[in-house]
Structures are given as C-alpha cells and as structure tokens.
Amino acid sequence: MATTLPSPPKIGMVSLGCPKNLVDSERILTKLRSDGYQMSPDYAGADVVLVNTCGFLDSAKEESLEAIGEAIAENGRVIVTGCMGKEAETIRARFPNVLAVTGAHQYEEVVGAVHDAAPMPPSAFLNLVPESGLKLTPRHYSYLKISEGCNHRCAFCIIPSLRGDLVSRRPDAILREAEKLIEAGTKELLVISQDTSAYGVDIRHQPRMWHGEEVRAHMTDLSRELGKLGAWVRLHYVYPYPHVDQVIPLMAEGLILPYLDIPFQHASRNVLKLMKRPANETKVLERIRHWRTIAPDIAIRSTFVVGFPGETEDDFAYLMDWLQEAQLDRVGAFRFEPVEGAAANALPDPVPEAIKEERYARLMELTARISAEKLQAKVGRTLDVIIDEVGEDGATGRSKADAPEIDGEVFLRDTGHLTQGDIVRVEIEDADEHDLYGVPVA
C-alpha cells in the first residue's frame, strides 16, 4: 500500500539590495531546501515569507519597509533578515506582527526562525539539493562572496555597524565552492565582498592546502587559482591598494577578466579627507595608465558621490577634470544622502539639493560622452560575449567589460543557434552611449 507523505512547508523569499545580500539569500534558501522545505514563487503559496532587507541608504531602508509591508499584506507571516535587522525596534514599531527579525548573515538564526514559524512534518521526505546550492541568478553566472564585513570607517557608510569588521573565508573553502559552481554550469564567477583587496588581512593571509599546493588567503593568490578553473573571473569592490597592481598581469595572461570595479567615490583631496578615504588621486591616475600598458583592454568601473557635505564648486570641477583624464569605462553616481548613524551627517556645509542635482547631471553627461566614445572605438572589433538571454528577435549578452545588471549589454542579431550561457565571438557593428550591437561570427 502506497504511503502518502505530508507536503513540506513552502518558503517565499524577497531579496533586496546588493549582490552580497543575494548570496546571503542563496545560502539561506540552500539550507532550508536541504532541510526539506519547498520554495514558493508567490505570496499566496508560501507558509512563511522571508524578506532580506537592505539598510545602506535611507531610501533603501524605505524600500525594505515597503517590501515588508507588502509581504504582510499579501501573506501575513513574515520573517525579516538582512542589514535592517539592526533596527528591529523600527521594524516592529511599524509592523508588530512580523514573526522574527534577524541581522545580516545570521544564517542559523533566520533558519531557526523558519523552523519555529513553519515546522517540518516529522515524516517529511527531504529532497536532494545540488552541491552548488540553490541560486537566485541564472545558471551561467554566480556571485562568489569571499569575506564579510569591512575595516574601513568611511564617513558616509554604516556597513561596518551593520555587518561588522572584515571576516575572510578560507581560500580552500572559496575555491571548493567555485569548483562546485562551475561543475553545475557556471561560466562566470563574480567575486564580491565589502573590500575584495583586503581579503585575508584579518587572518594574516594564512595559507591552506588546495589540490596539493598551498594557497594564501590573498586577493592575488585567490584570483590566480580561480582563473585556473576555466570560468570567467570578474573582480568587484576592489580598493586600489598597492598590491592590486599584481592582479593586472593575471588579466594580461587571460586568467581573470580585464575588469576592475573600484569605488573611488571622489577625486578631490578635500572631499576624500572629509569622507575619511585615502586621498592619492594623482598616483591613481598614474597607476591606471600603467595598468593599461599591461592590459590594454582593461575596463574600469567606479562609483562617485556628488554633493557630499563640504564639496565646493572647485572640488567638483577637480572631479570632472579627473574623470576626463581617467577615461573610466563605466561610471555610476549617487547624490549624497544622509543615512542614520553615518558620521557624515554631522559635517558642516551641506550642499543644497538643487546643486546636487545640477552636479549629478553634469557628471552623468560627461561620463556618458566618454562611454560613447570608448564604445564607438570597439565598432569593427570581434569580442567574446556571454549570452544572457535568447529570444525570437535576437539575443542579449555581455562582453568581458560588462558585469550583469550594472554595466552595458551587447545586443545580437542572427542568434537562432545560441543558448543562454554560450560564450561566442561577436563582430561589433554599432554602439551607443552604453551598449554594443553585433552579430555572432560563423
């Protein structure tokens, strides 16, 4: 006689914020799936909904609170985790019916809260979980988190108070995870942390054995070993410490992608000092020029803050001149926004909102023009492109210079033979301010 097993509880997930939060969500879901829980794609089918919040900016906090409110309205049984978990009183004051509130990367606590809110039936059959874990990204690319927390104390940032000081993972554990991801179909590894350049500082770059050889807990060593695994390796959140120079030859060798995501934030010495960040912009320009002699195709992306308290018109003009000389490939900008708990809130000479908007518009106009010129120079070249989507009218992909969701795309025609995750040679036929257009090479 057949035995009917009870249905295991279903979990819904809303993941907000940065890729680091996305990795946290994947880890939580992987653990819950291994415990036998099923996943729900909507509110209606979920026994409990997890909301992984972002708390970096006040606008992000408000988005998180709106997401919590929506989940409560649509489902009613909600567990909150992530960066806003530090503000449990604020969350409970607005939503007293939340089942539990936990902080960032508190995996055991949030899983325990799920077990309490939606216990597994004693006889539930546990489904197998892929060794690579459950993913919220497409199969062909994966974020690889190498550390938690940050040792910097930038005046505008509250990440250390949310996520603590730097805590690096063992290099062998990172490489083992990367290997499993690639075996499961990952073609591109996106290395993330709060400060990738500082990886291993807290554990004194202690080496671990990996396939019979010692590998230091150091960005250069880790990048080299990741590059040997056969996937694209893209470095994010790289502070321009001196040892970053050592990874550029790895790009020239083809071990890692010629791509650096460096959060410069500003160029004026005055503003950088107010931000409590290193002020060595002249040397940085010299290093960028040197990097381009070693890896001519290197793409450098960065973010900048405009309207920081104390930023004068001369400071902003200096930043604009610096950007003109630096010729960065991808640039994002933020208007300064006070965040509760940030030291910058107490600084004098706030910049009026109208001036922030005007400076933001000028910066984006300049960087869009630089981007258009650099992309136009790629017309006629043949580039490697990884395919993200294939539709009836063509395909969308990214070159080695483009990270998913934050950079540009390559739009392709004549792509009926392609599938998601393919890496193909593409002849570039046209370009605009941010994207390229081309056709696969037969």
C-alpha positions as CSV (number, residue, x, y, z in Angstrom):
1,M,0.0,0.0,0.0
2,A,1.5,3.4,-1.0
3,T,2.3,5.9,1.7
4,T,1.3,9.4,1.2
5,L,3.8,11.8,2.6
6,P,2.7,15.1,4.0
7,S,3.6,18.2,2.0
8,P,6.6,20.1,3.4
9,P,6.1,23.9,4.2
10,K,6.8,26.3,1.4
11,I,9.0,29.4,1.8
12,G,8.8,32.6,-0.2
13,M,11.8,35.0,-0.5
14,V,12.1,38.7,-1.3
15,S,15.8,39.6,-1.6
16,L,16.7,43.3,-1.8
17,G,20.0,45.3,-2.0
18,C,23.4,44.3,-3.3
19,P,24.8,41.0,-4.6
20,K,26.2,40.3,-1.2
21,N,22.6,40.2,0.1
22,L,21.8,38.0,-2.8
23,V,24.4,35.5,-1.8
24,D,23.1,35.5,1.8
25,S,19.6,34.7,0.4
26,E,21.0,31.8,-1.7
27,R,22.7,30.4,1.4
28,I,19.5,30.7,3.4
29,L,17.4,29.0,0.7
30,T,20.0,26.3,0.2
31,K,19.9,25.4,3.9
32,L,16.1,25.4,4.0
33,R,15.9,23.3,0.9
34,S,18.3,20.8,2.4
35,D,16.1,20.7,5.5
36,G,13.2,19.6,3.2
37,Y,11.4,22.9,2.7
38,Q,10.0,23.8,-0.7
39,M,10.1,27.2,-2.4
40,S,7.1,29.3,-3.3
41,P,7.3,31.7,-6.3
42,D,4.5,33.9,-4.9
43,Y,3.0,35.1,-1.7
44,A,-0.2,33.0,-1.9
45,G,1.6,29.7,-1.9
46,A,4.0,30.4,0.9
47,D,3.7,29.3,4.5
48,V,6.1,32.0,5.5
49,V,7.9,34.8,3.6
50,L,11.4,35.9,4.2
51,V,12.4,39.5,3.4
52,N,16.1,40.0,3.2
53,T,16.5,43.8,3.7
54,C,19.0,46.5,2.7
55,G,19.8,49.3,5.0
56,F,22.7,51.2,3.3
57,L,20.7,54.3,2.5
58,D,17.5,55.8,3.9
59,S,15.9,55.3,0.5
60,A,16.9,51.6,0.6
61,K,15.5,51.3,4.2
62,E,12.2,52.7,3.0
63,E,12.2,50.2,0.1
64,S,12.8,47.4,2.6
65,L,10.0,48.6,4.8
66,E,7.6,48.8,1.8
67,A,8.6,45.2,0.9
68,I,7.9,44.1,4.4
69,G,4.5,45.8,4.4
70,E,3.6,44.2,1.0
71,A,4.6,40.8,2.3
72,I,2.5,41.2,5.4
73,A,-0.5,42.5,3.4
74,E,-0.2,39.6,0.8
75,N,0.7,36.8,3.2
76,G,0.7,37.8,6.8
77,R,3.5,35.5,8.0
78,V,6.8,37.3,7.6
79,I,10.4,36.9,8.9
80,V,12.8,39.8,8.3
81,T,16.5,39.4,7.9
82,G,19.4,41.4,6.4
83,C,21.0,44.8,7.1
84,M,17.9,46.4,8.6
85,G,17.8,43.6,11.2
86,K,20.0,46.0,13.2
87,E,16.9,48.2,13.5
88,A,14.5,45.6,14.9
89,E,12.7,48.2,17.0
90,T,11.9,50.3,14.0
91,I,10.6,47.3,12.1
92,R,8.5,46.0,15.0
93,A,7.1,49.5,15.7
94,R,5.8,49.7,12.1
95,F,5.0,46.0,11.7
96,P,4.3,44.5,15.1
97,N,3.1,41.2,13.5
98,V,6.4,40.2,12.0
99,L,7.3,36.7,13.2
100,A,11.1,37.4,13.7
101,V,13.8,39.9,12.9
102,T,17.5,38.8,12.4
103,G,20.6,40.6,11.3
104,A,22.8,40.4,8.3
105,H,24.5,37.0,7.6
106,Q,22.9,35.4,10.7
107,Y,22.1,32.3,8.8
108,E,21.4,30.0,11.8
109,E,19.1,32.5,13.4
110,V,16.9,33.0,10.3
111,V,16.8,29.3,9.6
112,G,15.8,28.7,13.2
113,A,13.1,31.3,12.9
114,V,11.7,29.5,9.9
115,H,11.7,26.2,11.7
116,D,9.8,27.8,14.6
117,A,7.3,29.5,12.3
118,A,6.7,26.6,9.8
119,P,7.9,23.3,11.4
120,M,8.6,20.4,9.1
121,P,6.2,17.5,9.5
122,P,8.1,14.6,11.3
123,S,7.8,12.3,8.3
124,A,8.6,14.7,5.5
125,F,10.9,13.4,2.8
126,L,14.0,15.5,2.3
127,N,14.6,16.4,-1.3
128,L,18.2,16.5,-2.5
129,V,19.9,19.8,-3.1
130,P,22.6,20.4,-5.7
131,E,26.1,20.6,-4.2
132,S,26.4,24.1,-5.6
133,G,23.3,25.1,-3.6
134,L,20.2,27.0,-4.7
135,K,20.7,30.1,-6.8
136,L,18.7,33.3,-7.5
137,T,20.8,34.1,-10.5
138,P,20.8,32.4,-13.9
139,R,22.7,29.1,-14.1
140,H,25.6,30.5,-16.2
141,Y,26.9,33.1,-13.7
142,S,27.3,33.1,-9.9
143,Y,28.4,35.6,-7.2
144,L,31.2,34.3,-5.1
145,K,31.5,36.0,-1.7
146,I,35.0,35.8,-0.2
147,S,34.5,37.8,3.0
148,E,32.1,39.6,5.2
149,G,32.3,43.0,6.9
150,C,34.7,45.9,6.4
151,N,37.5,47.5,8.4
152,H,37.0,51.0,6.8
153,R,35.2,53.7,8.6
154,C,34.1,55.9,5.7
155,A,32.0,58.9,6.9
156,F,29.1,58.2,4.6
157,C,28.8,54.4,5.3
158,I,27.2,52.4,8.0
159,I,28.2,48.9,6.6
160,P,30.6,48.1,9.5
161,S,27.9,48.8,12.0
162,L,25.5,46.5,10.0
163,R,27.9,43.7,9.1
164,G,30.9,44.1,11.4
165,D,34.6,44.1,10.7
166,L,36.3,42.1,8.0
167,V,35.9,38.3,8.3
168,S,37.7,36.4,5.5
169,R,36.8,32.9,4.3
170,R,39.4,30.2,4.0
171,P,40.8,30.1,0.4
172,D,40.3,26.4,0.1
173,A,36.6,26.8,1.0
174,I,36.2,29.6,-1.6
175,L,37.9,27.5,-4.3
176,R,35.9,24.4,-3.4
177,E,32.6,26.4,-3.7
178,A,33.8,27.9,-7.1
179,E,34.7,24.4,-8.4
180,K,31.2,23.1,-7.5
181,L,29.5,26.1,-9.1
182,I,31.5,25.6,-12.3
183,E,30.7,21.8,-12.3
184,A,27.0,22.9,-12.0
185,G,27.2,25.1,-15.1
186,T,28.6,28.4,-14.0
187,K,30.5,30.1,-16.8
188,E,31.3,33.4,-14.9
189,L,32.3,34.0,-11.3
190,L,31.7,37.4,-9.9
191,V,34.0,37.8,-6.8
192,I,32.3,40.1,-4.2
193,S,32.9,41.3,-0.7
194,Q,32.8,44.7,1.1
195,D,36.5,45.1,0.3
196,T,38.0,42.5,-2.0
197,S,41.5,44.0,-1.8
198,A,41.6,43.4,2.0
199,Y,40.8,39.7,1.7
200,G,42.9,37.7,4.1
201,V,44.2,40.7,6.2
202,D,42.3,39.5,9.3
203,I,43.7,36.0,9.1
204,R,47.2,37.2,8.2
205,H,46.9,35.7,4.7
206,Q,47.1,32.2,6.2
207,P,47.7,29.6,3.5
208,R,45.6,26.5,3.1
209,M,46.2,23.4,1.0
210,W,44.4,23.2,-2.3
211,H,45.0,20.3,-4.7
212,G,48.3,19.6,-3.1
213,E,49.6,23.2,-3.1
214,E,49.5,26.0,-0.6
215,V,47.3,29.0,-1.5
216,R,47.5,32.1,0.6
217,A,44.4,34.0,1.7
218,H,45.3,36.9,-0.5
219,M,43.5,38.5,-3.4
220,T,46.3,37.8,-5.9
221,D,46.7,34.2,-5.0
222,L,43.0,33.6,-4.9
223,S,42.5,35.3,-8.3
224,R,45.2,33.2,-9.9
225,E,43.7,29.9,-8.6
226,L,40.2,30.9,-9.6
227,G,41.5,31.7,-13.0
228,K,42.7,28.1,-13.4
229,L,39.2,26.7,-13.0
230,G,38.2,27.7,-16.6
231,A,35.4,30.2,-16.0
232,W,35.4,34.0,-16.4
233,V,36.5,35.6,-13.2
234,R,35.4,39.2,-12.5
235,L,36.6,41.2,-9.5
236,H,34.2,43.6,-7.7
237,Y,34.7,46.1,-4.9
238,V,38.4,46.4,-5.3
239,Y,40.1,49.2,-3.3
240,P,43.2,50.5,-5.1
241,Y,45.8,49.2,-2.6
242,P,49.3,48.8,-4.0
243,H,49.0,45.0,-4.4
244,V,46.2,45.5,-6.8
245,D,49.0,46.1,-9.4
246,Q,49.8,42.4,-9.0
247,V,46.5,41.2,-10.5
248,I,46.9,43.2,-13.7
249,P,49.4,40.7,-15.2
250,L,46.8,37.9,-14.5
251,M,44.5,39.8,-16.8
252,A,47.1,40.0,-19.5
253,E,47.6,36.2,-19.1
254,G,43.9,35.6,-19.6
255,L,43.4,34.1,-16.1
256,I,40.9,36.7,-15.0
257,L,38.8,39.2,-16.9
258,P,40.4,42.6,-17.7
259,Y,37.9,44.3,-15.4
260,L,38.2,46.2,-12.1
261,D,35.3,47.6,-10.1
262,I,36.9,50.3,-7.9
263,P,34.8,52.5,-5.7
264,F,36.8,55.7,-6.0
265,Q,33.9,57.9,-4.6
266,H,35.6,61.2,-5.4
267,A,38.9,62.7,-6.6
268,S,39.2,66.0,-4.6
269,R,41.7,65.7,-1.7
270,N,39.4,67.9,0.4
271,V,36.3,65.7,-0.2
272,L,38.2,62.4,0.2
273,K,39.5,63.7,3.6
274,L,36.0,64.6,4.7
275,M,34.9,61.1,3.6
276,K,37.8,59.6,5.6
277,R,39.1,57.8,2.5
278,P,42.7,57.7,1.1
279,A,43.5,60.9,-0.9
280,N,46.0,59.8,-3.5
281,E,44.2,60.6,-6.8
282,T,47.4,61.6,-8.7
283,K,49.1,58.3,-8.1
284,V,45.9,56.5,-9.0
285,L,45.9,58.2,-12.5
286,E,49.5,57.1,-13.0
287,R,48.6,53.5,-12.0
288,I,45.6,53.4,-14.3
289,R,47.9,54.5,-17.2
290,H,50.3,51.7,-16.2
291,W,47.6,49.1,-16.0
292,R,46.5,50.0,-19.5
293,T,50.0,49.4,-20.8
294,I,49.9,45.9,-19.3
295,A,46.3,45.0,-20.1
296,P,45.1,47.4,-22.9
297,D,41.5,46.1,-22.8
298,I,41.1,46.6,-19.1
299,A,37.7,48.0,-18.2
300,I,37.5,50.1,-15.1
301,R,34.1,50.9,-13.5
302,S,33.6,53.1,-10.5
303,T,31.0,55.0,-8.4
304,F,31.2,58.6,-7.2
305,V,29.2,60.6,-4.7
306,V,28.2,64.2,-5.6
307,G,27.1,66.8,-3.1
308,F,28.9,65.5,-0.2
309,P,28.9,68.0,2.8
310,G,31.7,70.5,2.2
311,E,32.1,69.8,-1.5
312,T,32.8,73.1,-3.2
313,E,32.4,74.0,-6.9
314,D,36.2,73.8,-7.1
315,D,36.1,70.3,-5.6
316,F,33.5,69.2,-8.2
317,A,35.4,70.8,-11.0
318,Y,38.5,68.9,-10.0
319,L,36.5,65.7,-10.0
320,M,35.3,66.4,-13.5
321,D,38.8,67.1,-14.8
322,W,40.0,63.9,-13.1
323,L,37.2,61.9,-14.8
324,Q,38.2,63.4,-18.2
325,E,41.7,62.3,-17.7
326,A,41.0,58.9,-16.2
327,Q,38.6,57.9,-19.0
328,L,36.9,55.3,-16.9
329,D,34.8,52.8,-18.9
330,R,31.7,52.6,-16.6
331,V,30.7,55.2,-14.1
332,G,27.8,55.3,-11.7
333,A,27.0,58.3,-9.4
334,F,25.0,59.0,-6.3
335,R,23.7,62.2,-4.9
336,F,24.8,62.3,-1.2
337,E,22.0,61.1,1.1
338,P,22.2,61.3,4.9
339,V,22.0,57.8,6.5
340,E,21.0,57.4,10.1
341,G,24.2,56.5,12.1
342,A,26.7,57.9,9.5
343,A,29.4,60.3,10.7
344,A,28.9,62.5,7.6
345,N,25.5,63.6,8.9
346,A,27.3,65.9,11.5
347,L,29.6,67.6,8.9
348,P,29.0,71.3,8.2
349,D,28.3,73.0,4.9
350,P,25.6,70.7,3.4
351,V,25.2,71.0,-0.4
352,P,21.7,72.3,-1.4
353,E,19.6,69.7,-3.2
354,A,19.4,71.8,-6.4
355,I,23.2,72.0,-6.6
356,K,23.4,68.2,-6.0
357,E,21.1,67.6,-9.0
358,E,22.9,70.0,-11.2
359,R,26.3,68.4,-10.4
360,Y,24.9,64.9,-10.8
361,A,23.5,65.8,-14.3
362,R,26.9,67.3,-15.4
363,L,28.8,64.3,-14.2
364,M,26.5,61.8,-15.9
365,E,26.6,63.8,-19.1
366,L,30.4,63.8,-19.1
367,T,30.7,60.1,-18.3
368,A,28.1,59.2,-20.9
369,R,30.1,61.0,-23.6
370,I,33.3,59.2,-22.5
371,S,31.4,55.9,-22.6
372,A,30.0,56.5,-26.0
373,E,33.5,57.4,-27.4
374,K,35.1,54.3,-25.9
375,L,32.3,52.0,-27.2
376,Q,32.4,53.6,-30.6
377,A,36.1,52.6,-30.8
378,K,35.0,48.9,-30.4
379,V,32.9,49.0,-33.6
380,G,34.6,46.7,-36.2
381,R,36.3,44.6,-33.5
382,T,35.5,41.0,-32.6
383,L,34.8,40.4,-28.9
384,D,33.9,37.4,-26.7
385,V,30.3,37.7,-25.5
386,I,28.5,35.6,-22.9
387,I,24.8,35.1,-23.7
388,D,22.3,36.1,-21.0
389,E,19.0,35.8,-22.9
390,V,17.9,34.4,-26.2
391,G,14.5,35.5,-27.8
392,E,12.7,35.4,-31.1
393,D,14.2,38.7,-32.3
394,G,17.8,38.1,-31.1
395,A,19.9,37.6,-28.1
396,T,21.4,39.8,-25.3
397,G,24.8,39.2,-23.8
398,R,27.8,40.9,-22.2
399,S,31.4,41.4,-23.2
400,K,34.3,41.0,-20.8
401,A,33.9,44.7,-19.9
402,D,30.3,44.3,-18.6
403,A,29.1,42.9,-15.3
404,P,25.4,41.8,-15.2
405,E,22.8,44.3,-14.3
406,I,25.2,47.2,-13.6
407,D,27.1,47.7,-16.9
408,G,26.2,47.7,-20.6
409,E,24.9,44.9,-22.8
410,V,25.6,43.5,-26.3
411,F,22.5,43.1,-28.5
412,L,22.9,40.4,-31.2
413,R,21.0,39.5,-34.3
414,D,21.0,36.2,-36.2
415,T,21.1,34.2,-32.9
416,G,18.8,31.3,-33.5
417,H,21.5,28.8,-32.8
418,L,22.5,30.2,-29.4
419,T,21.5,29.3,-25.9
420,Q,21.9,31.0,-22.5
421,G,25.4,30.7,-21.2
422,D,27.1,30.3,-24.5
423,I,30.3,32.3,-24.9
424,V,30.6,33.3,-28.6
425,R,32.8,35.5,-30.8
426,V,30.8,38.6,-31.9
427,E,31.6,41.2,-34.6
428,I,30.6,44.6,-33.2
429,E,28.6,46.6,-35.8
430,D,27.3,49.6,-33.8
431,A,27.4,51.3,-30.4
432,D,25.5,53.9,-28.4
433,E,26.3,55.6,-25.1
434,H,26.1,52.3,-23.0
435,D,25.6,49.3,-25.3
436,L,27.0,47.5,-28.2
437,Y,25.3,45.8,-31.2
438,G,26.7,42.9,-33.2
439,V,26.4,39.6,-34.9
440,P,28.0,36.2,-34.0
441,V,30.9,35.2,-36.1
442,A,30.3,32.0,-38.0
